[in-house]
Amino acid sequence: MPSGETVVQCSCGFEAAFDRLRDAREALAAHEEAGHDADWDIQQVAGGVEQAGEEAGVCGRPECTNEGSPLYRDDV
């Protein structure tokens, strides 16, 4: 498997690893727009991104949500 934080794989045989989420998202979108069955695996995100996601409650688990955080969203 390629090394990088995010791996994009496609039914056309394309497989690449990206260190920037934006680049991976663009590759994924290009293959999906072409009608391919593409998917990605985000293997690692920066610690601050992970913490912000937890505080915002994006995982949906109450035990990792901080309702007192300004990032908290109760509409997720």
MMTF fields as JSON, N, C-alpha, C and O atoms, coordinates in Angstrom:
{
  "mmtfVersion": "1.0.0",
  "mmtfProducer": "UNKNOWN",
  "numBonds": 303,
  "numAtoms": 304,
  "numGroups": 76,
  "numChains": 1,
  "numModels": 1,
  "chainsPerModel": [1],
  "groupsPerChain": [76],
  "chainIdList": ["A"],
  "bondAtomList": [4, 2, 8, 6, 12, 10, 16, 14, 20, 18, 24, 22, 28, 26, 32, 30, 36, 34, 40, 38, 44, 42, 48, 46, 52, 50, 56, 54, 60, 58, 64, 62, 68, 66, 72, 70, 76, 74, 80, 78, 84, 82, 88, 86, 92, 90, 96, 94, 100, 98, 104, 102, 108, 106, 112, 110, 116, 114, 120, 118, 124, 122, 128, 126, 132, 130, 136, 134, 140, 138, 144, 142, 148, 146, 152, 150, 156, 154, 160, 158, 164, 162, 168, 166, 172, 170, 176, 174, 180, 178, 184, 182, 188, 186, 192, 190, 196, 194, 200, 198, 204, 202, 208, 206, 212, 210, 216, 214, 220, 218, 224, 222, 228, 226, 232, 230, 236, 234, 240, 238, 244, 242, 248, 246, 252, 250, 256, 254, 260, 258, 264, 262, 268, 266, 272, 270, 276, 274, 280, 278, 284, 282, 288, 286, 292, 290, 296, 294, 300, 298],
  "bondOrderList": [1, 1, 1, 1, 1, 1, 1, 1, 1, 1, 1, 1, 1, 1, 1, 1, 1, 1, 1, 1, 1, 1, 1, 1, 1, 1, 1, 1, 1, 1, 1, 1, 1, 1, 1, 1, 1, 1, 1, 1, 1, 1, 1, 1, 1, 1, 1, 1, 1, 1, 1, 1, 1, 1, 1, 1, 1, 1, 1, 1, 1, 1, 1, 1, 1, 1, 1, 1, 1, 1, 1, 1, 1, 1, 1],
  "groupList": [{"groupName": "MET", "atomNameList": ["N", "CA", "C", "O"], "elementList": ["N", "C", "C", "O"], "formalChargeList": [0, 0, 0, 0], "bondAtomList": [1, 0, 2, 1, 3, 2], "bondOrderList": [1, 1, 2], "singleLetterCode": "M", "chemCompType": "L-PEPTIDE LINKING"}, {"groupName": "PRO", "atomNameList": ["N", "CA", "C", "O"], "elementList": ["N", "C", "C", "O"], "formalChargeList": [0, 0, 0, 0], "bondAtomList": [1, 0, 2, 1, 3, 2], "bondOrderList": [1, 1, 2], "singleLetterCode": "P", "chemCompType": "L-PEPTIDE LINKING"}, {"groupName": "SER", "atomNameList": ["N", "CA", "C", "O"], "elementList": ["N", "C", "C", "O"], "formalChargeList": [0, 0, 0, 0], "bondAtomList": [1, 0, 2, 1, 3, 2], "bondOrderList": [1, 1, 2], "singleLetterCode": "S", "chemCompType": "L-PEPTIDE LINKING"}, {"groupName": "GLY", "atomNameList": ["N", "CA", "C", "O"], "elementList": ["N", "C", "C", "O"], "formalChargeList": [0, 0, 0, 0], "bondAtomList": [1, 0, 2, 1, 3, 2], "bondOrderList": [1, 1, 2], "singleLetterCode": "G", "chemCompType": "PEPTIDE LINKING"}, {"groupName": "GLU", "atomNameList": ["N", "CA", "C", "O"], "elementList": ["N", "C", "C", "O"], "formalChargeList": [0, 0, 0, 0], "bondAtomList": [1, 0, 2, 1, 3, 2], "bondOrderList": [1, 1, 2], "singleLetterCode": "E", "chemCompType": "L-PEPTIDE LINKING"}, {"groupName": "THR", "atomNameList": ["N", "CA", "C", "O"], "elementList": ["N", "C", "C", "O"], "formalChargeList": [0, 0, 0, 0], "bondAtomList": [1, 0, 2, 1, 3, 2], "bondOrderList": [1, 1, 2], "singleLetterCode": "T", "chemCompType": "L-PEPTIDE LINKING"}, {"groupName": "VAL", "atomNameList": ["N", "CA", "C", "O"], "elementList": ["N", "C", "C", "O"], "formalChargeList": [0, 0, 0, 0], "bondAtomList": [1, 0, 2, 1, 3, 2], "bondOrderList": [1, 1, 2], "singleLetterCode": "V", "chemCompType": "L-PEPTIDE LINKING"}, {"groupName": "GLN", "atomNameList": ["N", "CA", "C", "O"], "elementList": ["N", "C", "C", "O"], "formalChargeList": [0, 0, 0, 0], "bondAtomList": [1, 0, 2, 1, 3, 2], "bondOrderList": [1, 1, 2], "singleLetterCode": "Q", "chemCompType": "L-PEPTIDE LINKING"}, {"groupName": "CYS", "atomNameList": ["N", "CA", "C", "O"], "elementList": ["N", "C", "C", "O"], "formalChargeList": [0, 0, 0, 0], "bondAtomList": [1, 0, 2, 1, 3, 2], "bondOrderList": [1, 1, 2], "singleLetterCode": "C", "chemCompType": "L-PEPTIDE LINKING"}, {"groupName": "PHE", "atomNameList": ["N", "CA", "C", "O"], "elementList": ["N", "C", "C", "O"], "formalChargeList": [0, 0, 0, 0], "bondAtomList": [1, 0, 2, 1, 3, 2], "bondOrderList": [1, 1, 2], "singleLetterCode": "F", "chemCompType": "L-PEPTIDE LINKING"}, {"groupName": "ALA", "atomNameList": ["N", "CA", "C", "O"], "elementList": ["N", "C", "C", "O"], "formalChargeList": [0, 0, 0, 0], "bondAtomList": [1, 0, 2, 1, 3, 2], "bondOrderList": [1, 1, 2], "singleLetterCode": "A", "chemCompType": "L-PEPTIDE LINKING"}, {"groupName": "ASP", "atomNameList": ["N", "CA", "C", "O"], "elementList": ["N", "C", "C", "O"], "formalChargeList": [0, 0, 0, 0], "bondAtomList": [1, 0, 2, 1, 3, 2], "bondOrderList": [1, 1, 2], "singleLetterCode": "D", "chemCompType": "L-PEPTIDE LINKING"}, {"groupName": "ARG", "atomNameList": ["N", "CA", "C", "O"], "elementList": ["N", "C", "C", "O"], "formalChargeList": [0, 0, 0, 0], "bondAtomList": [1, 0, 2, 1, 3, 2], "bondOrderList": [1, 1, 2], "singleLetterCode": "R", "chemCompType": "L-PEPTIDE LINKING"}, {"groupName": "LEU", "atomNameList": ["N", "CA", "C", "O"], "elementList": ["N", "C", "C", "O"], "formalChargeList": [0, 0, 0, 0], "bondAtomList": [1, 0, 2, 1, 3, 2], "bondOrderList": [1, 1, 2], "singleLetterCode": "L", "chemCompType": "L-PEPTIDE LINKING"}, {"groupName": "HIS", "atomNameList": ["N", "CA", "C", "O"], "elementList": ["N", "C", "C", "O"], "formalChargeList": [0, 0, 0, 0], "bondAtomList": [1, 0, 2, 1, 3, 2], "bondOrderList": [1, 1, 2], "singleLetterCode": "H", "chemCompType": "L-PEPTIDE LINKING"}, {"groupName": "TRP", "atomNameList": ["N", "CA", "C", "O"], "elementList": ["N", "C", "C", "O"], "formalChargeList": [0, 0, 0, 0], "bondAtomList": [1, 0, 2, 1, 3, 2], "bondOrderList": [1, 1, 2], "singleLetterCode": "W", "chemCompType": "L-PEPTIDE LINKING"}, {"groupName": "ILE", "atomNameList": ["N", "CA", "C", "O"], "elementList": ["N", "C", "C", "O"], "formalChargeList": [0, 0, 0, 0], "bondAtomList": [1, 0, 2, 1, 3, 2], "bondOrderList": [1, 1, 2], "singleLetterCode": "I", "chemCompType": "L-PEPTIDE LINKING"}, {"groupName": "ASN", "atomNameList": ["N", "CA", "C", "O"], "elementList": ["N", "C", "C", "O"], "formalChargeList": [0, 0, 0, 0], "bondAtomList": [1, 0, 2, 1, 3, 2], "bondOrderList": [1, 1, 2], "singleLetterCode": "N", "chemCompType": "L-PEPTIDE LINKING"}, {"groupName": "TYR", "atomNameList": ["N", "CA", "C", "O"], "elementList": ["N", "C", "C", "O"], "formalChargeList": [0, 0, 0, 0], "bondAtomList": [1, 0, 2, 1, 3, 2], "bondOrderList": [1, 1, 2], "singleLetterCode": "Y", "chemCompType": "L-PEPTIDE LINKING"}],
  "groupTypeList": [0, 1, 2, 3, 4, 5, 6, 6, 7, 8, 2, 8, 3, 9, 4, 10, 10, 9, 11, 12, 13, 12, 11, 10, 12, 4, 10, 13, 10, 10, 14, 4, 4, 10, 3, 14, 11, 10, 11, 15, 11, 16, 7, 7, 6, 10, 3, 3, 6, 4, 7, 10, 3, 4, 4, 10, 3, 6, 8, 3, 12, 1, 4, 8, 5, 17, 4, 3, 2, 1, 13, 18, 12, 11, 11, 6],
  "groupIdList": [1, 2, 3, 4, 5, 6, 7, 8, 9, 10, 11, 12, 13, 14, 15, 16, 17, 18, 19, 20, 21, 22, 23, 24, 25, 26, 27, 28, 29, 30, 31, 32, 33, 34, 35, 36, 37, 38, 39, 40, 41, 42, 43, 44, 45, 46, 47, 48, 49, 50, 51, 52, 53, 54, 55, 56, 57, 58, 59, 60, 61, 62, 63, 64, 65, 66, 67, 68, 69, 70, 71, 72, 73, 74, 75, 76],
  "secStructList": [7, 7, 7, 1, 1, 3, 3, 3, 3, 3, 6, 6, 1, 7, 3, 3, 3, 3, 1, 1, 2, 2, 2, 2, 2, 2, 2, 2, 2, 2, 2, 2, 2, 6, 6, 7, 7, 3, 3, 3, 3, 3, 7, 7, 7, 7, 2, 2, 2, 2, 2, 2, 2, 2, 2, 2, 6, 6, 6, 7, 7, 4, 4, 4, 7, 7, 6, 6, 1, 6, 6, 7, 7, 6, 6, 7],
  "xCoordList": [0.85, 0.0, 0.894, 1.917, 0.521, 1.306, 1.351, 0.459, 2.393, 2.482, 2.004, 2.239, 1.341, 0.779, -0.352, -0.768, -0.853, -1.907, -3.262, -4.093, -3.5, -4.78, -4.536, -3.785, -5.172, -5.011, -6.317, -7.387, -6.212, -7.354, -7.206, -6.151, -8.271, -8.287, -9.509, -10.563, -9.358, -10.44, -10.58, -9.624, -11.793, -12.077, -11.289, -11.16, -10.763, -9.984, -8.547, -7.764, -8.201, -6.847, -5.984, -4.861, -6.487, -5.744, -5.623, -6.588, -4.43, -4.188, -3.044, -1.963, -3.271, -2.236, -2.423, -3.53, -1.316, -1.332, -1.016, -0.2, -1.672, -1.521, -1.242, -1.81, -0.371, -0.09, -1.039, -1.186, -1.684, -2.631, -4.042, -4.284, -4.95, -6.332, -6.96, -7.735, -6.628, -7.176, -6.81, -7.66, -5.559, -5.12, -5.856, -6.246, -6.043, -6.765, -8.222, -8.779, -8.83, -10.226, -10.397, -11.385, -9.449, -9.506, -9.37, -10.072, -8.479, -8.316, -9.58, -10.028, -10.149, -11.379, -12.504, -13.215, -12.664, -13.728, -13.553, -14.53, -12.327, -12.08, -12.499, -13.083, -12.213, -12.581, -14.086, -14.68, -14.699, -16.151, -16.872, -17.878, -16.375, -16.976, -16.863, -17.693, -15.836, -15.646, -16.525, -16.493, -17.305, -18.197, -17.548, -18.109, -16.38, -15.673, -16.149, -16.749, -15.869, -16.175, -14.911, -14.069, -14.78, -13.583, -13.89, -15.024, -12.859, -13.007, -11.673, -10.637, -11.723, -10.477, -10.43, -11.455, -9.213, -8.966, -8.078, -6.906, -8.662, -7.897, -7.225, -7.876, -5.913, -5.179, -4.757, -4.588, -4.586, -4.107, -4.486, -4.423, -4.872, -5.093, -4.272, -3.873, -4.03, -3.275, -4.014, -5.243, -3.271, -3.856, -4.909, -5.93, -4.677, -5.643, -6.938, -8.011, -6.855, -8.056, -8.859, -10.084, -8.172, -8.845, -9.526, -10.669, -8.833, -9.404, -10.615, -11.63, -10.518, -11.642, -12.852, -13.984, -12.622, -13.724, -14.397, -15.624, -13.597, -14.153, -14.978, -16.088, -14.425, -15.142, -16.431, -17.413, -16.42, -17.62, -18.668, -19.821, -18.28, -19.229, -19.478, -20.517, -18.545, -18.784, -18.776, -19.31, -18.185, -18.165, -19.492, -19.792, -20.278, -21.589, -21.573, -22.628, -20.414, -20.325, -20.29, -19.406, -21.226, -21.284, -20.007, -19.65, -19.311, -18.125, -16.953, -16.01, -16.984, -15.879, -16.346, -15.666, -17.483, -18.031, -17.906, -18.186, -17.486, -17.361, -18.437, -18.233, -19.568, -20.68, -20.353, -21.043, -19.325, -18.921, -17.997, -17.679, -17.575, -16.663, -17.41, -18.559, -16.77, -17.406, -17.55, -18.269, -16.881, -16.971, -18.141, -18.486, -18.738, -19.811, -20.992, -21.465, -21.454, -22.644, -23.633, -23.322, -24.804, -25.803, -26.715, -27.656, -26.44, -27.256, -26.603, -27.054, -25.548, -24.822, -25.541, -25.092],
  "yCoordList": [-1.172, 0.0, 1.232, 1.253, 2.253, 3.481, 4.109, 3.891, 4.886, 5.547, 6.984, 7.65, 7.443, 8.794, 8.775, 7.709, 9.939, 10.019, 9.58, 9.088, 9.753, 9.396, 8.627, 9.075, 7.47, 6.634, 6.623, 6.374, 6.898, 6.857, 5.629, 5.401, 4.839, 3.656, 3.724, 4.22, 3.222, 3.301, 1.983, 1.22, 1.731, 0.506, 0.421, -0.665, 1.538, 1.539, 1.09, 0.99, 0.818, 0.383, 1.486, 1.23, 2.691, 3.815, 3.625, 3.27, 3.865, 3.854, 4.805, 4.664, 5.767, 6.739, 7.216, 7.214, 7.623, 8.146, 9.638, 10.097, 10.374, 11.816, 12.272, 11.743, 13.245, 13.829, 14.981, 15.379, 15.517, 16.62, 16.126, 15.542, 16.36, 15.921, 16.542, 15.89, 17.787, 18.459, 17.712, 17.519, 17.292, 16.566, 15.234, 14.841, 14.546, 13.273, 13.492, 12.723, 14.522, 14.829, 15.145, 14.735, 15.864, 16.185, 14.931, 14.791, 14.026, 12.773, 11.925, 11.349, 11.851, 11.095, 11.663, 10.916, 12.979, 13.63, 13.402, 13.165, 13.473, 13.276, 11.878, 11.722, 10.881, 9.509, 9.29, 8.594, 9.871, 9.738, 10.449, 9.945, 11.609, 12.333, 11.546, 11.695, 10.712, 9.88, 8.626, 7.8, 8.486, 7.344, 6.119, 5.024, 6.299, 5.185, 4.978, 5.862, 3.804, 3.479, 3.732, 2.844, 4.938, 5.337, 5.462, 5.726, 5.266, 5.381, 5.852, 5.773, 6.339, 6.743, 6.245, 5.952, 6.154, 5.723, 6.784, 6.931, 7.517, 8.542, 7.854, 7.511, 7.655, 6.884, 7.712, 7.182, 9.01, 9.86, 11.301, 11.748, 12.015, 13.461, 14.137, 13.499, 15.402, 16.157, 16.129, 16.076, 16.165, 16.106, 17.173, 16.902, 18.374, 19.458, 19.191, 19.543, 18.574, 18.241, 17.18, 17.267, 16.19, 15.137, 15.706, 15.358, 16.571, 17.171, 18.032, 17.983, 18.816, 19.675, 18.827, 19.178, 17.726, 16.837, 16.253, 16.171, 15.85, 15.313, 16.364, 16.09, 17.561, 18.618, 19.005, 19.386, 18.905, 19.249, 18.142, 18.359, 16.974, 15.867, 15.138, 14.496, 15.219, 14.615, 13.096, 12.471, 12.489, 11.024, 10.454, 9.278, 11.297, 10.847, 10.109, 9.705, 9.924, 9.234, 10.252, 11.109, 10.175, 11.156, 11.214, 12.279, 10.089, 10.066, 10.864, 11.164, 11.21, 11.997, 13.37, 14.022, 13.809, 15.104, 16.084, 15.742, 17.296, 18.349, 19.397, 20.292, 19.281, 20.202, 21.631, 22.553, 21.842, 23.179, 23.854, 25.034, 23.132, 23.685, 24.585, 24.308, 25.654, 26.493, 25.753, 26.212, 24.631, 23.83, 22.849, 22.271, 22.666, 21.667, 21.99, 23.125, 20.939, 21.066, 20.014, 18.823, 20.432, 19.46, 19.022, 18.258, 19.503, 19.111, 18.035, 17.766, 17.415, 16.389, 15.074, 14.078],
  "zCoordList": [0.0, 0.0, 0.0, 0.683, -0.754, -0.766, 0.62, 1.44, 0.873, 2.172, 2.052, 1.044, 3.077, 3.128, 4.122, 4.577, 4.464, 5.466, 4.934, 5.697, 3.628, 3.03, 1.74, 0.873, 1.62, 0.435, -0.346, 0.209, -1.648, -2.549, -3.431, -4.023, -3.515, -4.361, -5.268, -4.87, -6.486, -7.449, -8.19, -8.325, -8.669, -9.416, -10.72, -11.286, -11.207, -12.446, -12.216, -13.161, -10.959, -10.629, -10.039, -9.604, -10.021, -9.443, -7.943, -7.267, -7.433, -5.989, -5.714, -6.285, -4.848, -4.514, -3.086, -2.546, -2.491, -1.13, -1.17, -1.969, -0.3, -0.265, 1.16, 2.115, 1.289, 2.591, 2.896, 4.051, 1.859, 2.039, 1.726, 0.669, 2.633, 2.467, 1.219, 0.52, 0.948, -0.234, -1.513, -2.383, -1.633, -2.833, -2.964, -4.063, -1.849, -1.867, -2.256, -3.039, -1.722, -2.019, -3.513, -4.122, -4.095, -5.517, -6.38, -7.381, -6.003, -6.752, -6.651, -7.642, -5.461, -5.258, -6.113, -6.785, -6.089, -6.852, -8.352, -9.063, -8.828, -10.262, -10.707, -11.779, -9.913, -10.274, -10.149, -10.973, -9.138, -8.994, -10.133, -10.633, -10.551, -11.669, -12.972, -13.868, -13.071, -14.256, -14.196, -15.108, -13.124, -12.987, -12.375, -12.417, -11.812, -11.189, -9.755, -9.144, -9.245, -7.854, -7.039, -6.901, -6.501, -5.767, -4.283, -3.884, -3.479, -2.031, -1.469, -2.13, -0.245, 0.398, 1.823, 2.438, 2.333, 3.701, 4.337, 3.99, 5.273, 5.976, 7.151, 8.138, 7.039, 8.031, 9.228, 10.327, 9.021, 10.114, 9.824, 8.679, 10.843, 10.74, 11.831, 12.806, 11.664, 12.662, 13.996, 14.029, 15.082, 16.416, 16.657, 17.289, 16.167, 16.343, 15.613, 16.104, 14.445, 13.681, 14.425, 14.513, 14.952, 15.708, 16.952, 17.251, 17.668, 18.873, 18.522, 19.217, 17.458, 17.063, 16.683, 17.015, 15.995, 15.634, 16.856, 16.921, 17.818, 19.056, 19.79, 20.246, 19.899, 20.605, 19.891, 20.528, 18.573, 17.807, 17.871, 17.5, 18.332, 18.456, 17.158, 17.006, 16.208, 14.893, 14.91, 13.994, 15.929, 15.966, 16.467, 16.258, 17.127, 17.597, 18.92, 19.411, 19.504, 20.792, 21.924, 21.951, 22.849, 23.947, 24.772, 25.276, 24.922, 25.781, 25.206, 25.938, 23.933, 23.37, 22.907, 22.114, 23.388, 22.995, 24.148, 25.297, 23.839, 24.843, 24.549, 23.729, 25.217, 24.971, 25.36, 24.925, 26.163, 26.561, 25.551, 25.694, 24.557, 23.554, 22.571, 22.228, 22.12, 21.094, 19.758, 18.871, 19.615, 18.386, 18.403, 17.372, 19.55, 19.694, 18.788, 18.719, 18.09, 17.236, 17.678, 17.665, 18.062, 18.507, 17.357, 17.569, 16.15, 14.998, 14.153, 13.04, 14.662, 13.908, 14.013, 13.447]
}
